[in-house]
Amino acid sequence: QVQLLESGGGLVQAGGSLRLSCAASGGSFSPTYMAWFRQAPGKEREFVAAIRWNGGHTYYTDSVKGRFTISKDNAERSLYLQINSLKPEDTAVYYCTAGRGILSRVTQTTAYFNWGQGTQVTVSS
């Protein structure tokens, strides 16, 4: 049984930066992908970025390309999301997740089997 724990969220002004972290603990851990999703109040949970656990190929939703960078440390079983040039529309709870789905489903929540409890990112104008 693996638990995921996010950290690094907070309140920041538009244009600022945050670095989110996710640590996997407890039991064996060999996902195909790890990913970040986010969910704003009253909205559906949406895909943000994903990375292959072995190989490191990355995938981003169009709205964050050039501003967000996903990375990992396999030895530390950790996932990161560097967020630059924050906008008010980035405000959401950000969730870390791990799964073993196929590439065509990498942006879908159903491809993942482990989820953290989320970390709040709030961007003020």
C-alpha positions, 0 to 999 in steps of 0.5 A: 500500500502506497501513500502519496503526500503533496506539499508546497502549496500556498498563497502567492500573487500573480506572476509569482512561483511555487514548487509543489512536491509529492512523496510516495511512502509505504510499500513497493512503487513502480508506476508507469506514469506519475501526474499532477491534476488540479480541481477548482471549486465547482469544476471537474478535476483536470489534467495538468502534467504527467511524466513516465516514471522510467524514461522521463517523457513529459506531457502537459495540458496546453494552458500550462506549457511554458510555465509549468515543469514536471520532474521526478526523483526515482531514488527518493520516490518523489514528484515535483511541479515547478509553477512559474508566472502564476495566474489567478486561473491557476487557483485550485487544489493540486493532486499528485497521482500514480498509475499504470495506464496506457499513454492514450489514457494518461490525461484521464483520472481513471488511468490512476490508482493512487491519489494524494489528498491535495495541496491548495494553490491560491493566486491573488490578483 
